[in-house]
């Protein structure tokens, strides 16, 4: 696939840049900070930064500091998230706190965060552009923190959230950084508010579609691809869109089967499969995909006035995000 | 005392500004982020930002965003530090993770960090000044992370560090943020590299003197003031300057008494007092104070070409920092 090749090529360039910035003393701190980065990742956010710069006629090398900064911030959230959730594995390797211990993992996250702002100020853009980049990134980080707290609160509360609660949460927790990625790419190319706003909107709506699709995969996904059992998010009691739609639309015995599996770590494999079958029979996949497509459409409309290869690649990424198979 | 009144007056203004910036949804996140701030603190770093701006003829209101940013970063390090050390109390109140739980405490630290960079970009300074402020602050945060890891490593290692290891560690862990405070204050007033560098040097050397004195108090300090038993840092096995100087200079039975107390949580009060008496008899206090004064002299020299009330107040703060009674 041409698109995947483009993403891979971009990832290599970004990785090289990241490696050059994430070194220093004590070495252990930077080993911990780079642990997840060297062990994989598609660098989707840097890809979006660079394409968003190019769609507006900018030079991709101008966008490299911003692209790296966004990836550092993304990794900082992963490192701290894994501590908060006490997760042991990510992308097939031990999480940073499992490998390096909790204190170093907290510091690894913090140094990624610090370096993100440092690389932006090292860029060769005008001070006005740098100030705008810092402002966007800082605001995005605030949004991510707020979104993560909404997620923690939602998990703690007894009630099943509404679809609107869910969208508010993912808009901040996930979509904010996609929004910021595209806006920052745009700022590296232009000072026109209208263009920056169009790219920001593209990123935000793509981000929401991304998370909805991710959550669908978390329930119905093929264990061979997800490396997690079918119905994993259901068993973990994750209050994601497919699950809250399933709980809302199921009736009688169906509802009982789903609720029995929801957040029940001791459920048998058989009963978990049965619950996923019920969700399938309720056409949840189709309805969830419709929601993701709604946001993908909004994203596409934000780019209607642009053309060229960078646009094609952003639209191709959007298609990939919402059409990923479960 | 005139100086204390000035610090108190400044703290009130800074607190008001901080309160206006640290609000949002979910409220719980901002309650956690503001928890240590509303429960005390002298706001020494913001005071240094503002006085460093004034000593160069700048307007203090221009320095308020930078002053608040530094305090937010300082509080972010306290919140994450308390998690790493699993401390339960700070300034007489429960630490953030004890009160709000670990996940919210991690996020509270992260949001303080994010807001610090956001407030700087909200300032009315020129984009060139804002870029310099962000660059200094980000570099300072990297230093603090590196210094904290050096501290963790030093604690884990079996060997007693040298004085030079100790100075390297505190230069990053503690002094970096004092350095950044004064440099940022200077940037709010001028674009002259020489002045910025003088203030940066003042802050760094004051910071080292501050930490040395703090560590002296951690061993010999009056329990009524420190709210900790005499010899607390010795019992906790902290590898601070007074302790490593005491271990180095003690001989025979004296050395045995100190090493028995060092890092021994089960030591009797009597034996701990005896170890502190031995340290007193070795004249460690005088020698440590000499070291602190050496850095205080360097700090004072950095300001030799300036005059006026802001200089007097910075020198007065320097005196306070090194002459604090144990």
Boltz contact constraints between the chains, C-beta under 6 A:
constraints:
  - contact:
      token1: [A, 26]
      token2: [B, 149]
      max_distance: 6.0
  - contact:
      token1: [A, 26]
      token2: [B, 150]
      max_distance: 6.0
  - contact:
      token1: [A, 29]
      token2: [B, 149]
      max_distance: 6.0
  - contact:
      token1: [A, 80]
      token2: [B, 106]
      max_distance: 6.0
  - contact:
      token1: [A, 84]
      token2: [B, 103]
      max_distance: 6.0
  - contact:
      token1: [A, 84]
      token2: [B, 106]
      max_distance: 6.0
  - contact:
      token1: [A, 103]
      token2: [B, 84]
      max_distance: 6.0
  - contact:
      token1: [A, 103]
      token2: [B, 152]
      max_distance: 6.0
  - contact:
      token1: [A, 106]
      token2: [B, 80]
      max_distance: 6.0
  - contact:
      token1: [A, 106]
      token2: [B, 84]
      max_distance: 6.0
  - contact:
      token1: [A, 107]
      token2: [B, 145]
      max_distance: 6.0
  - contact:
      token1: [A, 107]
      token2: [B, 148]
      max_distance: 6.0
  - contact:
      token1: [A, 107]
      token2: [B, 149]
      max_distance: 6.0
  - contact:
      token1: [A, 110]
      token2: [B, 145]
      max_distance: 6.0
  - contact:
      token1: [A, 111]
      token2: [B, 145]
      max_distance: 6.0
  - contact:
      token1: [A, 113]
      token2: [B, 113]
      max_distance: 6.0
  - contact:
      token1: [A, 114]
      token2: [B, 138]
      max_distance: 6.0
  - contact:
      token1: [A, 114]
      token2: [B, 141]
      max_distance: 6.0
  - contact:
      token1: [A, 114]
      token2: [B, 142]
      max_distance: 6.0
  - contact:
      token1: [A, 117]
      token2: [B, 117]
      max_distance: 6.0
  - contact:
      token1: [A, 117]
      token2: [B, 134]
      max_distance: 6.0
  - contact:
      token1: [A, 117]
      token2: [B, 138]
      max_distance: 6.0
  - contact:
      token1: [A, 118]
      token2: [B, 138]
      max_distance: 6.0
  - contact:
      token1: [A, 118]
      token2: [B, 139]
      max_distance: 6.0
  - contact:
      token1: [A, 121]
      token2: [B, 131]
      max_distance: 6.0
  - contact:
      token1: [A, 121]
      token2: [B, 134]
      max_distance: 6.0
  - contact:
      token1: [A, 121]
      token2: [B, 135]
      max_distance: 6.0
  - contact:
      token1: [A, 127]
      token2: [B, 127]
      max_distance: 6.0
  - contact:
      token1: [A, 127]
      token2: [B, 128]
      max_distance: 6.0
  - contact:
      token1: [A, 127]
      token2: [B, 131]
      max_distance: 6.0
  - contact:
      token1: [A, 128]
      token2: [B, 127]
      max_distance: 6.0
  - contact:
      token1: [A, 130]
      token2: [B, 131]
      max_distance: 6.0
  - contact:
      token1: [A, 131]
      token2: [B, 121]
      max_distance: 6.0
  - contact:
      token1: [A, 131]
      token2: [B, 127]
      max_distance: 6.0
  - contact:
      token1: [A, 131]
      token2: [B, 130]
      max_distance: 6.0
  - contact:
      token1: [A, 134]
      token2: [B, 117]
      max_distance: 6.0
  - contact:
      token1: [A, 134]
      token2: [B, 121]
      max_distance: 6.0
  - contact:
      token1: [A, 134]
      token2: [B, 134]
      max_distance: 6.0
  - contact:
      token1: [A, 135]
      token2: [B, 121]
      max_distance: 6.0
  - contact:
      token1: [A, 138]
      token2: [B, 114]
      max_distance: 6.0
  - contact:
      token1: [A, 138]
      token2: [B, 117]
      max_distance: 6.0
  - contact:
      token1: [A, 138]
      token2: [B, 118]
      max_distance: 6.0
  - contact:
      token1: [A, 141]
      token2: [B, 114]
      max_distance: 6.0
  - contact:
      token1: [A, 142]
      token2: [B, 114]
      max_distance: 6.0
  - contact:
      token1: [A, 145]
      token2: [B, 107]
      max_distance: 6.0
  - contact:
      token1: [A, 145]
      token2: [B, 110]
      max_distance: 6.0
  - contact:
      token1: [A, 145]
      token2: [B, 111]
      max_distance: 6.0
  - contact:
      token1: [A, 148]
      token2: [B, 107]
      max_distance: 6.0
  - contact:
      token1: [A, 149]
      token2: [B, 26]
      max_distance: 6.0
  - contact:
      token1: [A, 149]
      token2: [B, 29]
      max_distance: 6.0
  - contact:
      token1: [A, 149]
      token2: [B, 107]
      max_distance: 6.0
  - contact:
      token1: [A, 150]
      token2: [B, 26]
      max_distance: 6.0
  - contact:
      token1: [A, 152]
      token2: [B, 103]
      max_distance: 6.0
